Amino acid sequence: MNFRQLRFYIIFLVPFSVSAQTSPQFNSAELKLGLKKLNVLGSALYIAAHPDDENTRLLAYFAKEKKFRTGYLSLTRGDGGQNLIGNEQSELLGLIRTQELLAARRTDGAEQFFSRAIDFGFSKTSDETFRIWNKEQILADAVWVIRNFRPDVIITRFPEDARAGHGHHAASAIIAREAFIAAADPNRFPEQLKFVEVWATKRLVWNTFNFGGLNTTSNDQIKLDVGGFNPLLGKGYGEIAAESRTNHKSQGFGSAKQRGQSFEYFSHTQGIAGKADILEDINSNWNRIPRGEEISRMITLADKNFDIDNPSKSIPSLINILNAIEKLPNSYWKEQKTKELKDLIAGAAGLWFETYANAPTYALGDQIKLRSDIVVQSDVQINLGAINDQKQDIELENGLLKNIEGIATAQAITEPYWLLNRHELGTFQVADQHLIGKAENPAPITVKFTFNIAGKEISYERSLVFKSTDLVRGEVYQALVIAPAITATISEKAFIFIGNTPKKVQVQLKSFRNANKGTVIPEIPQGWTVKPEKIIFELLKKGDEKAIEFEIIPTNNSQAGNLAINIQTDQGISNRGNKVINYEHIPLQNLFPITEAKIERIDLQTGGKKIGYLTGAGDLIPESLQQIGFQVNTLNEADVMSGNLSQYDAIIAGVRAYNVNERLSLMQPKLMEYVKNGGTYLVQYNVSSPLLVENVGPYPFKISRDRVTEENSVVTFLEKDHPVLNYPNKITSTDFEGWVQERGLYFISSADPKYKRILSMNDQGESAKDGSLLVAEYGKGRFVYTSLAFFRELPAGIPGAYRLFVNLITK
C-alpha cells in the first residue's frame, strides 16, 4: 500500500548522528527505569569548555540515579586540540569530537549542547580567551541554552582563576556565572524572549577536583557519593562513566571502569546555597506544577504494577497518564514528559517503525523513494492511521511486518550548520537562532507516523536514514546526505609556490546525479595566471568522478590569496567540494565545504630531496613537504631495522611519535646510528607522559608543559650564526609572521649542554622560554628536537615555517 508522493521540505541541515537504529527499543529494565524517570521533574546542566572536560560519572549519576534531565554545555567543539587517530585538524577535528561527545551522551544518558565558540588552541588566561571569542555572543548562547533547558542547578567543571589550568576553562566558569544571572533578567538578550521565557536557576556550584597535582576539594564543601550501582542497568556509575569517556578516542581517553564508592565535591558559586546537598530544596516532583499530584500517584501505581514479563499490560495505565498530562496547562514539563511517555508507550507495546531511503546520497532536487517498516510485537490493538498527511487505516497484527512506500524531494544540501558560513578566528557564524546550542541539525527529512494505540491517537516522528548490511559490521545505519549536483574538490588547503615555478593543481569532480555537464572556472588573486581559464566537463552517471588539472603560474607580482573553484551548470553556479570523514567509532560524516585553497609564492631554497617519515599521532607534514618537491617515504619497523637508512637526506618523526609508537624503543638504536653516521633526524613535539622511550635524543632532556600560545609573540635568535638559521635559507624575524594558533607546545625544560638552544620566545607577561628548538651534533650527523607547531603551520601554508623547517632537515 503506497502513500502517494509526499514532499518533505528541508533547510540547510547537517547529517544527524546515526550509530544505531532510529526507533528506540527498550527492554523491560529500561522501561522500568523510564517509568521511574517519568515521576521526576528535575534538571541539571554541566558547563565547561571542551569535549572531555565533562564529569561523565556525575552526568551518569544525575541522569540514571537521580533521573534528572541532564545536559552538558561544552562551549567549544574541541577544534584546536590534537588528534591521536588521524590527521584531521581544526573544524574537521571539531566535527569528530562533536560525534564523540554525542556517543558519550548516548552512554551516560545526558544531552549535549554547544555554543558558537571556537577552540583556537591553548589559552593561558580568560582575558586572552575573551580577546578572541566574541564574549557577548558566547554569553548569549549560554543564556539561550539555559532558558531552553531550564536547569534547577548548574555545575561548572572549573573555577574562574588560574587554577582552571587553561584560559578556556576559566572563561567557561565566567560565562556560566554571568549566564546564570542574565538568564533570569528580561533586560538581557531580550530578542530571545520571542521564543523562550526568562529562567532563574536555583544555584550554581563548582565541581571541585583533585587531579594534575592540584587539589581544590576541602572538607567544608558539599560532598556527594556518585559511585553507586544501578541494578536495572547492571552497572555502577563508575562503569558507565568509563564507557562514556572512552568514546573520546581522538584524544586517547580510553578509561578503566571503576566500581564502588566515589565522592564528588562542590563549592557554592551563585544563587541559594545548599547546606548539605546541591539539590537541597529543589522540588523535582510533580507537585511543582498545578494539578500534578494526581499524575504522580498514577505513575507510582503504574510503576508498582509493571509486569516485567509482559510490559504491554501497562498500556492502559500509561495511556491514562498521557490523557491526564495532556489536560494540564501548557508548560515546559508537560512537553518533556509527554515526549518521554509516548516513547514508553511505543516501547511497552512492542511498536517499532522506521523509514529508509534507497541510497545514502541524493542530489538537490532528486526524488527520494522511501520505505517505511512497521511492526507491533504484542497483543495491543494498534492501527496505523496516517503517514504524514496520507491516511492509511491499517490494523497491525502481532509479528507481521508492514512495508509502505512513498516519495520525498531533496531541496537543500546537508552541511553542519556551524560550518555553513565563513567565520572569524574565535566564533562560528550562525544566523538561525533555533540552531544555536544544538549539537547538530535536526535530520534533513522526517516522517510523521500517527497510530491509534488502544483507542488513543498518538503521533511520532522518525528520521529518514539509509540502512545497509556490512559483511563485517552487520547492520549499519547512515545519515541521509543531500549533495550538490556536482562537487569540485581540491586536495590541499594551501599550495606553496617556489619563486615563479608553475604548479599543477588537481581538482576532483564528482557527480551526484546522472547526465551532469557544465564548466569549471577557477578564480585567482591578482598577479597569478591560470591555464586553461576554464574546463568543460560531462559526467554521465551518478557517482562518476573525473580529475581535471589547472596550471597555476606565479609572477613577481603575485599576491597571496585564495584559489577558488566555481562550477557553472544550467542550474546555476556552485562552489562546493566533498570531504568524507570515516571512522568506525562515529557515524560517517559527508561534508560539502566551499572549494578554495590558499596560494602563496615564497622565496625558498631546498637541499636534500629524499625524506623518511615515521608516523606519529597523525599530521600533514609529509603532504606539505611533497608540495615543495621532497620525496617522502613512510617508514615501518622493517625499513628502520633492516633497510638502508643512509639513502635518506633526513628522517622525521611525526607529532607524538614517541607517545604512540611502542616499537620506537626497538628502532631507537638504529635511528641514533643513522645520525651518528651522518644523517639528520628531526623529532616533532611529544608530551612527557607516556613517553615510550627513555631518551628520545642522543643526550638526555626533559619535556615540560611550557608553551607559547600567542602566535605573534616576538622570537629572539639565541644562536644567530647557527646553520639552521642560515642554510639554505636566511631566517629573519619576518619568517615568524602570519603563524596560526600558537608558536609551540610542550617545550623542553632541562637538557644536556651538548644541545644548542636556538630560539627564545614568550607570551605577554611571562618569562622567556628557550625550549622550542634544540639542535645537537652527534657523530657526523645532526639531531633536532622541535616543539614548534610545524604540524599546524605547514598545512596552513605559512612561508616562514616552510623556510625554517627546510633548514632543519638540510645539512
N, C-alpha and C positions, 0 to 999 in steps of 0.2 A: 504494500500500500504506500503510495507516494504522497508527499505534502507539497506538491507543485513547486514553482520557482519562488523561493524566498530570498529576499535581498537583505544582507546584513551590512550596515554602513559602518565604516571604521575610520578613525583618525590616525595620525602618526603614532604608532604603537611599537613597543619592544616585545620580542618574544618572551613569553612568561615562563616561569620555572616549571619544567615538567620532568620529574625524575621517576614518577610512578603514575599509576592510573589517576585520572582526574575525578573519578567518582569515589568518594570515601567509602570504605568498607570497614565496619567496626566489629571486632569480636565482642563477646559478652562482657569481658572485663572492661573493655573500652567504653561500651555502652553504660555500664555501671558507673564508671568514672565520670562519664558525661552527665549522667543524672545528678551526681553529687555536685558537679560544677554548675549545673543549672540552678542550683539553690544558693549560689554565691554571686553577689553583685559588688565586686571589688576590683580595683585595677592598680597596677604598679608599673612605672616607667623607669627604665635604667638609661642613663645618659653617659656617653663617653665619646672618644674622638675617632677611633679606628675599628675596623674588623679585628677581632682578637682581644680588644680591651674589655669586653663584657665578662661578667662573672657568670659563667654558664651554670654553676651549681646553684647560685641564688636564683637565676631565672627559672631553672627546673623546679626548685623548691616552691617558688611563688605560683608557677603555672600548674604544677601537678600535685603539690601538697596543700597549699592554701587555695588552689583552684581559682586564683585571680586571673583576670585578663591581664597578660603580662607583655610588655614590649621593650625593645632595645632601640634607642635612637643613637645611631653612630653618625656623628657629624660628617665624616668623610667615608669614602669607599675604599680607602687604602691605596690610592693611585700612586703614591710616592714611595712605596716600600720596595723591598727586594723580592724577587721571585725565585723560589727554590725548585720549581718544577718545569720551568720553561724560560723563554727569552722575552715574554711579553712585559712591557713596561707601561707606565703612565696610565692612560684611560683603559687600555686593554687589560692591564693588571687589575685596575679597579673593577672591571666587569667580572673578572674571575673571582675576586674576593667578595663581590656582591652575591654571586651564586653560592659561594662557600658559606656566607652568613645565612642565606636562606636555607641551606641544607642543615646548618646548625640549629636554626629555629624550628625546623620540622622535627628535630630530635628532642630539643628541650621544651618545646611547647609554647615558646614565646612568639611574638610577631616582630617584624623588622621594619625600621624606618631609617631614612637618611635626610640630611639637609643638602643644600647645594654647595657646601664647602668642598674644596678640592684639597686632597693631601698633597702638598707641594714638597714634601720631604721633611726631614728632621728640622725642628724649630726649637730654639733654646728658651724662648720666653713667650708669654702670651702677647706681649706688646709687639714682638716681631710677627707673630701669627696674625694679629689683627691689622697689621700694616698690609698684609697680603690678602687675607679674607675680607670680604665686604661684611663687616661685623653686623651692621644693622640688618642686612639681608639674611644672614645666618640666624640672628636672633629672631627675626620674623618667622623663619622656617620652624624653629623650635617652638615658638608660641603657637603656630598653626598645628603642629603635631599635638601639643598639649591640649589645645581647645577641641581637637577632634577626638583624641584618645581619652581625655578626661581622667587622668590618673588620680587616685586618692593619695598616693605617695610617690615622690620622685627620688631616685637614688643616683648619686654620681659615683663614678669609679675613682676620681682623682680630686685632690684639693686644688685651690686656686693659686698656690705658690710654687716655689721651686721643687718642693717635694714630689710634685707630679712627674718630674723627670723629662718632660717634653712640653714645648710650648703649646702644641695642640691639646695635650692633656689638660693643662691648666686652663686653656681657653674654653674647653668643653665644660669645665666646672663653672666658669664665669657666665657662660651662655645659659647654663642650667639655672643658676640663681636668678639672673636677670629675667629669664623667660618665666620662671616661677611667679615672679611679681607681675610681669607685663601681661601674662595670660588672663589675669583677673581684672585688668584695667581696661575699661572700654575706650579710653583715650589712646591706648597703644595699639597700633595696627588696626584701626577701625575698619579699613577696607575688607578685612577678613569677616567682619560681622554680618556681611550679606549672606554668608554661608554657614557660619558657626556662631556659637554664643561664647561669652567670656567664661572662663573656668578658674575656680580657686582651688588649687591643690592644698590638702591639709598640711603636709610637711615635706620638707626637703632634707635629706640626710646624705652624708658622705660615707660610703662603704670603705672604711679604713683597711689597711693591708699590712702585711709583713712579708715582703719579698724584695729581692735585689739588694739585700743588705740594709734595707730601711724598714723599721717597724713603726708604724703610725697608730697601732692599736694601744689601748690602755684600759685598765680595769674600770674606769668610771664611764666607759662607753656602753651603749646598749649592746648586748650580746645575744646572738641567736644561733641555735644549733640547726644547721641545714643538712646534716648528714644522715637524715632518716631513710627509711626503707618503705617503698610503696608496694604492698602485696598484690594489688591489682595489676601492676606492671611487672612485678617480679624483679625489680631493680631498686637500688638506692639512688639518691640524687647525686652522689659522687660518681656512680657508674654512668648515669645519664649525662652528667656534665662532661666526663671524659669523651664519651661518644660524640657529644656536640662539638667540643673543642677540636677533636681530631679532624673535623671537616675543614679546618683551616690548613689545607695541605700545601698551598703555595707558600706558607710561612714555616712549614716543617713543625707543626704543633701537635703531632701525634701524642696522645696523653694516656697514661696508665689509669685504669679505673681505681677509684678509692672507695673504701667501704667503712662504715662506722661513723662515729661522732665527728662532727666538723663544725667549728664555730666561725661565724662572721661577726664583725664589729661595726658599729655605726655611730657617727658623730653628728649631732644636730647642726643644721645649717640655717634653715629658714622655716617660718610658719610656726605651728603649735607643736612644741616639743613633746615627745613621748618620754615617759619616765622609765618604763621597763620593756617596752616593745615598740618597734617602729610602726606597727599597725594599731597602736593603742587609740581607742576612741574612734576608730574608723568603722563606720557602720557598713558592713558588707552583706547585710541580709535584705530580704525582700521588703521589709518594713521601711526601707529608705525611700520607697516610692509609694504614693497613695494606693490603697486597696491591694497592697502586695502581700499582706499576711496570709490571706486565704490561698494564694498561689503557692506560697512556701509550704503550707500544710499539704497541698495536693502533690507537690513534688516529693516531699518527705514520704508520703504514703506510697507513691509510685516507686520510690527507691526501695522501700521496705518490702514491697510485694514483687519486686523484679525477679523473674524466673530465669536464671542463668542458662537453663537448658532450652528454654523457649522464649526468647526476648519478645516475639511478636505478641505475646499475651499482654504486653504493656501498651499496645497501640491505643486502645480505648481511653486509658487514663492520660496518655500523652496528648491525644487529640483534645481531651477535655481541658488540659492545661493550656494548650495553644489557644483554644477558644477564649479562655479566661484572660490570657495575656493580650489577645487582640482587642479586648474590650477596654483595656487601660488607655488613658490619655497618651498621646504620642510623647515619647521620651527616648533618651539615649539607651537606657537599659531595656526598654521594650524592644527596640530594634535589635540589640545584641542578643537578647535571649530568644527572640523569635528565630533568628538565624540558627542558633545552637539547637533549638528544639526541632526545627524542621529537619536538620541533618540526623538527629537522633531518631525521628520517626521513620525516615527512609532506612536508616541502619537497622532498626528493630524489625521493620517489615521485610527485610531482605531485598529491598528495592535497589537495583543497580542500573545505571544508564549513562551512556557516553555518546559523543558524536565525533566521527573521524572524517578527515579528508582523504582523497585517493592518493595524494602525493604530498611530500613535505614542503614543496616550494611552488608558489604561483607568482605570475607577473601581474602588475597593475592592470585592472580591467578584466582579468580572467574570470570565467565562470568556474566555480568550485563545486564539484559533486560531493555531497555529504551522505554519510550513512550513520544513522542513529541506531544503537543497540540498546534494548531494554529487556530486563528480566526481573521477575519477582520470585524469591525463593522462600516463600512461606504461604500459609493459607489465608493471609489477609486479603480481603477483597479490594482490588486496586483496578482502576480504569484509567487508561491514558486518554485524557480529554483533548489535549492540543499540543502541538509543537509550534512554538511561536504563535502566530495567529491562525494557523491552519488546523481546523477541527479534525480529530482522529476518532474518538469514541471507540476505543479498543479495550476490551476486557482482558486483562493479563492473567494468564494461567500459571500456576506454580511450576517453575522449572522450564517454561517454554520461552526461548529467546525470540524476541521480535526484532525485525530489521525494517527500518523506514528510511527512504531516500529523500533527498532534497537538493537544492542548489543555492549557493551564495555567490556574491560578487566581491572581488578584491578591489579596494578603492584607495589604498594608501600603503606605502612601504612600511615594513616593520623596522624600527630603529630605536635603540634606547633613548628615552626622552631627554635625558641629560646630555647626550652626545649629539643631539639633532642639530644644534646651533654651535657656531664657533664661540669660544669662551675666553675669558680672561685667565690670568695665572691662578687666581685663588678661588674663583666662583663659577659654577656652571650657570648657563643662561636658560631659564625655563619660563615660558610665557604662560602656561596653563596652571593656574593656582591649584586646581584639583589634583595635579600630578605631584606637586611638591610634597615631600615626605615619603612618598611611596618607594618601595624597594625597586619596583619595575612597573611598567604599564600594565593595565588590565589586558586580558587576552584579546587578540585582534578581532576575533569573531566568537560570539557566544550564542548558544541556543537555549531558548526557554521551553522547559517541559512543564505542563500542567497536568496533575494527576488528581483523581478522586480516590482518596485513601480512607477506607471505612466510612464513607459518607462525607469526608472533609476535603474540600478543594485546596490543594497546596501546589505552589509553583516553585521551580528550581531553575537555576542556570548552570549550564555546562560549557566549558571552553572547547572550541574546535581544535583537535590535535591530529597529528599523523602517528599511526601506530604500525610498527613493523616487528619482524622477528629476526633477531641476530643469531647466527649459528653458535656463538659463544655466550652472549649475554642474555639470550632469550628475548622475551617481550620488551620492546623499547618504545617509550613514548617520546615524541619530539614536538616542540612548539611549531605551529604553523608559521611559515615565512612568506611574506609578501615582498617581492623584489621589484626593482625597476625592470623594464623590458630588456634592457641591455646594461651591463656594467663594464667599466674600464678600470682596471686595477694596476697601479704602479707598485713595483716590488719594494721600493725603498722609501723611507720618509725623507731622506736627504741624499743629494748627489753632489759629490765633490769633483771639481774640475781643476786639473793642474795646469796652470798657465792658460794658453789658448788651445790646448789639445781637445778636440771634439770627443764626445762620448755618445754612444748609442743607448737610448732609454727604451726599454721594452714595456709595452702596455698589453695586458692580457684582457681581451674581450670575452665576455660570456653572455650568452643569450638565455633568457628565462622564458622565451616563448618561441613558437615556430615562425619562420619567414620574417626574420629581422634584418633590416638593412638601413644604412644611413652613412653618416660621415663623422669621423673623429677629427676634432680640431684642437690642437694644443695652443695654450696661451703662455707666453714667456715674458719675463721682465725686460726692461729696457737694456739694450746693449747685447742681446743674445740673438742668434739666428737659429731657426729650426727648419729642417728638411726631412720629408716634404712638409708643406704647410698644412696639408690635410690628407686623410686617407679614407677612401670609400670602402665600406665593408658590406658583406652579406653573409648571414648565418642562417642556415635553412631550418635547423631543428632546435627545439628546446634542449638546453644542456650543451649545445655546441660551443666550443671555445676556439679562439684564434689569437695568436701572438702577432702584434704589429710593432714596428720599430720606428722611432724618430731619432734623427741625429741632432743633437744639441751642440751648437758651436759658440764658444765664448769669444769675446774680444777684450781688448784692453779697457773698454768702457763698460763691460758687463757689470750690472748691479745685482747684488744678492736679492733674491726674492723667491717666489713660488712658481713652479711649473704647474699649470692647471690643465686638465683634460676635459673637454666638453664633447658630448655625443649628440649629434643632431639627427633626428629621425622625423618621420611625418607626424609624429605625436608631440614634437617639441624638442627641447634641449634638456639633457640630463647630465649630471656631473658626479655620479656615484660609482664607487668601486665596490668590491666584495671582499670581506675578510671573515674567515671561519676560525673559531676557537673551539678545539675539540679535545676535551679531557673526559675520561670516563667518570670522574667523580662529580662532574657538574653537567647540566644539560648543554647540548651543542648550542653554541652562540653564532648566529649568522648575521653579520653586520654589513651596512652599506655606507661607509664613510665617504666624505667628499674626496674626490680624486685630485690630489695635489701633493707636491713634494718640494721641499726646499732645494734650490740650486745655488751653488756657491763656487766662485772661482778663487783659488788660493795659490799663493807662491809656496811651493813645496818641493824640496829635493828629497829623494829617497836613495837608500843604499842597497843592502841586500834585498832579495826578492822572494826567497823561499822560507816560509814560516811553519813551524809545527805548533799545534794548538791542543792543549789539554783542557777539556771542557770542565766547567765547574757547575755552579747552580743554574747557569743559563745567562747568556748575554749575546750581543750582536757585534762583538769585536771582529770575528772572522769576516763577516759580510762587509763590515766597514773597511777592513784592510784590502779585501778583494777589489773594492771600488777604486782604490788608488794604485792598483797594479800588482799587489802582492799575490803570490800563490800560497794559499793556506791549506795545510793538510791537518785534519783532525787525527790526533794520536791516541791509540789504545795502549793497553799494557804491553802487548806483544811488540808493538812498534818501539816502545821505550826499552824494554828488557833485551830484545834481540835484534832490533833494527839498527840502521846506520844513522845515528843522530847527527853525525858530522855534516850531513847534506843540508842541514837547516842553518840559515843565517841567524835565526833566533828561534827560541821556543817560548811560548807564552802560556801561563796558567790562567784559566778563566776565573771570574769572580767566585770567591769562596770555595775554590777547588780543594783546599786543604781542610775544609769543613765537611765536604760531602763525598769526596772520593777516597774510600778507605784503602784503595790499592796504591795510593801515592806513597804510603810508607815503604812499600816494596820498591817503587820506582825511584825514590829519592836518591839513593846512592848513584844510580845511573845518570840522573839529572845533574847531580853535583860533578860527576866525572865529565859530563859533557861541557860544563862550564870550565872546569879545570883545564880541559884540552883546548880551550879557545872559544867556546860558544857563549852566546848571550841568552840568559834566562830571565824573563820578566814575570813576576808574580803579582797579580792584582789582589785587591784587598781581601782579607779574611777577618772573622771575628775570633776572639780569644778562646771561646768555648762553644762547641767542642772543636779543638784543634787536633787533628788526627796524626800529625807528625810533630815530634818534639821540637826539632829545629828546621824551620822552613828554608832558611838560607844556609850558607857555608859557615856563618858565625851567628851566635845567638842574638835574639832580640825579643822584645815583648810587645804584644799588641794591646793597646788601650781602647777606651771608648771615646777618646777625643775625636772631634770632627770640627770642620768649619762649614757652617751651613749657608753663610752669605756668599752667593755665587759671584758677587762683585767685590769681595774682600781684596785688599791690597796684598800682592805677593812679593816677597823680598827674596832676592837671589843670594844665598849664602856662599855658594861656590861659583862665582861668575865665570871663571875660566874652565870649569869642568866640561869635558867633551859633550856630556848630554845636553848642555845648554848652548852648544856652539856648532855641533856637527851632526848631520849635514845642513841643519837649519839654525840660524842665529836666533835664539829665543829672546824676546824682549817682553816688556810689560804688556804690550798690545796683544800678545798671544793669550793673555788671560781675560780678554774682553769677550763678552757675549756668552759666557758659560751659563749652563742651566742648572737649576735646582740646588746645587751645592758645589763646593770645591772638592771635598773629600770626606771620608768617614773611616773610623777605626784606625786612627794614626798609630804609628809606632811610638812607644814611650822610651824605655831604656834600650840601648843597642850597643853591641861591641864597637869600640872605637875604630875598627877597620872599615866600618860603614861611613860613607860621606853623606851628610845631611845636606840636601841640595836647596830646598826651599823653606821659607817660613811664611806663615800667614795666621790670621786670627779673625774671629768675629768681633764686632764692636764691643768694647768694654772688657775684653778678655786678653789674657797674656798670649804672646806669640807661641805658635806650635810649629815645631820643625820636623815632625814625623811623617809627613805626607809622601816623601820620596827619598829613599835610601839607595845608594849605589856602592857596591864593593867590587874591587878587583879580586879575583880568585884564580890562582894559577895563571893561565893565559887568557882567561875569559872574564866575563862581567856578569854579576848578579844584580838584578834590580827588583826592589820591592816598592810598590806604589799603592797608596791609599787614595790617590786622586780618582775622581769619579769618571774615568775614561769610558766606562760602560754606559754612561748617560751622554757624555759629550760627543763621542764619535758618531753614534746613530743620529744625533741631533745636528750633525754637520758643522761643528764648531771648528773653524780653521786652525786656531792656535793649538787646540787639543790634538789635532792631527799632526801638526808640526813637532810638538813635543814628544808625542808617542812614537813617531818615526825615529826621532833621535835616540829614544831609549832602547830601541831594538836594532840600532845601527852601530857598528863598532869599526 
